[in-house]
Amino acid sequence: MIYYVALPFVRIDEGLAPGEAVECQHAAAAVRRAEALATREPNAGAVAFYRQGSPDLGEFEDAVILKTFGEVPDDIRA
């Protein structure tokens, strides 16, 4: 199963922290939602990504970044 997600980031004293992830129906929806989340206070930025896996087994492949908006942690851009 493929999961499409938009994940916002908020500023904290130590840098950036993830906010509440939003599952989306497809890649384009995840990108649109991430773009919208990046502009909302208190978010500093957001990322749209997808990953494949089985929630029943708790096994997932590494996430694939679709697009980033605003400020996101450096390790996500890499």
C-alpha positions as CSV (number, residue, x, y, z in Angstrom):
1,M,0.0,0.0,0.0
2,I,1.2,3.5,-0.8
3,Y,0.7,6.3,1.7
4,Y,0.8,10.0,0.6
5,V,1.5,12.4,3.4
6,A,1.8,16.2,4.0
7,L,3.9,17.0,7.1
8,P,4.3,20.5,8.5
9,F,7.3,21.7,10.6
10,V,7.2,24.3,13.3
11,R,10.1,26.3,14.8
12,I,11.3,25.4,18.3
13,D,14.4,26.6,20.2
14,E,16.4,23.6,18.9
15,G,15.4,24.1,15.2
16,L,12.4,22.5,13.6
17,A,10.0,19.9,14.8
18,P,7.4,17.9,12.9
19,G,3.8,18.9,13.3
20,E,0.7,16.7,12.7
21,A,1.0,14.6,9.5
22,V,-2.0,14.6,7.1
23,E,-2.6,11.5,5.0
24,C,-3.8,12.3,1.5
25,Q,-5.4,10.3,-1.3
26,H,-2.8,10.9,-4.0
27,A,0.5,12.6,-4.7
28,A,-0.9,15.8,-6.1
29,A,-3.2,16.2,-3.0
30,A,-0.2,15.7,-0.7
31,V,1.8,18.4,-2.6
32,R,-1.2,20.8,-2.5
33,R,-1.8,20.2,1.2
34,A,1.9,20.6,2.1
35,E,2.0,23.9,0.2
36,A,-1.1,25.1,2.2
37,L,0.3,23.9,5.5
38,A,3.6,25.7,4.9
39,T,1.8,29.1,4.8
40,R,-0.2,28.5,8.0
41,E,1.0,29.8,11.4
42,P,2.8,28.5,13.3
43,N,4.3,26.3,10.6
44,A,7.7,27.2,9.1
45,G,7.5,24.8,6.2
46,A,6.2,21.5,5.1
47,V,7.0,18.4,3.0
48,A,5.0,16.1,0.8
49,F,6.1,12.5,0.6
50,Y,5.0,9.0,0.0
51,R,6.1,5.7,1.3
52,Q,5.1,2.1,0.7
53,G,4.5,-0.5,3.4
54,S,2.2,-2.6,5.5
55,P,0.7,-1.0,8.6
56,D,-0.5,-4.4,9.7
57,L,3.1,-5.6,9.8
58,G,4.6,-2.3,10.8
59,E,7.0,-2.5,7.8
60,F,7.6,0.5,5.6
61,E,10.1,1.5,2.9
62,D,12.0,4.8,3.1
63,A,10.0,7.8,2.3
64,V,10.3,9.5,-1.1
65,I,10.1,13.3,-1.0
66,L,7.7,14.8,-3.6
67,K,8.2,18.4,-2.7
68,T,9.3,20.7,0.1
69,F,8.0,24.2,1.0
70,G,9.5,26.8,3.2
71,E,11.8,25.7,6.0
72,V,12.3,21.9,6.5
73,P,15.1,20.1,8.3
74,D,18.3,19.7,6.3
75,D,18.3,15.9,6.4
76,I,14.9,16.0,4.5
77,R,16.3,18.0,1.7
78,A,19.3,15.7,1.3
